[in-house]
Amino acid sequence: MSTLPLEGIRVIDASRVLAGPFATMLLADLGADVIKIEPPSGDETREWGPPWWGDPADRRSAYFASVNRNKRSAVLDLRTDDGRANLDRLLESADLLVHNYRPSTAGRLGLEADALRARHPCLIVATVGSFPGADADRPAYDLLAQAVSGLMSVTGEPGGPPMKVGVALLDLLAGLECAVGALAALVGRGRAGTVEVSLVEAGVTSLVNVLGNHLASGAEPERHGNAHPNIAPYQVFAAADGELVIAVGNDAQFGRLLGVLGLADDGRFATNPRRLAARHELMVWLASAIERRDRDELVTDLAAADVPAGPVNRVSQAVVAMDAAHDGSWSQSIDGLRVAPSPVRVDGRRLPVRLPPPRLGEHTASVLAKLT
């Protein structure tokens, strides 16, 4: 690919940990020149290992590497006058600044949006914060956001304790929304100068249909385990030799599911409202037929019948499946690291991994040399 969509766009990434770096990695994958500004101690996720890529002294933890490909790293101590002055000079040629510092910290480090835009009117400033409103200066990580947003309250088995999602989902959602907002501001430059996303608010809005159910009915959403609050069957089932998911979204799919399982409905389960009303009876009926079947054979038969279904894979199995779907070349190797690619395709082509996750300050000299 000779030209990437964001080629010529310069992003100064003063964010750390996950939400901000994820947002800027999405932009970097699309071709933006992303300069990651790190304090002398580095992004704290550099220490979030093992595992490590290469020598632990290089401080490229697997966690850090997962959200910092295609970036350059420059060390600037924004607690000092020189550091803030160099940042200001970098911003003269930048299109976008991204950070996820709290407002009080951002002010001390010279990252306050209004002051920056007064000196650089064309600069877009995008931030990922923690809490909205008067609590904006409270710190928050993904786990806390999952708790206070209500996400944990609807995750887990019925009657069991609340559970977090297995990955930092709200950091990723907030980062994605930050990137979308930043792209919109770049497209509409002159109409929008700042973009703000709150981790907690993104968590509440991510409840989507669960939130919609509550707003419509006033009822408190409950935990449904691997089932769905609005449709059935839509959950994990145990086959004779493993687990699979069956996700029926309409009555026609349900009819085809029964055909594969050799079952006949007398009308009790003909519509989704009826299936929900008799959920327990339905699941017992289906489970008794599914548990006698070989999992992979059943998944094949369901796919042939156009019923959404698939095995509950381990992570290693999911990677093997991705490799198989991409002629054995899904993950990419660069500088001794193996990294996942962007899932975005442009004009049918995969976005390249141009730069490995950087060592701390690897590009400080070259970045600052261009300021002289």
Secondary structure, DSSP 8 states (H G I E B T S, - for coil): --S-TTTT-EEEE---TTHHHHHHHHHHHTT-EEEEEE-TT--GGGGS-SSBSS-GGG--BHHHHTT-TTEEEEE--TTSHHHHHHHHHHHTT-SEEEE---HHHHHHTT--HHHHHHH-TT-EEEEEESS-GGGTTS---HHHHHHHTSTGGGSS-TTS-----SS-HHHHHHHHHHHHHHHHHHHTBTTB-EEEEEHHHHHHHTTTHHHHHHHHH-------TTS-SS-SSEEEEEETTEEEEEE--SHHHHHHHHHHHT----STTSSHHHHHHTHHHHHHHHHHHHTTS-HHHHHHHHHHTT--EEE---HHHHHHHHHHHTTT--SEEETTEEE---S-EETTEE----S----TTTTHHHHHHTT-
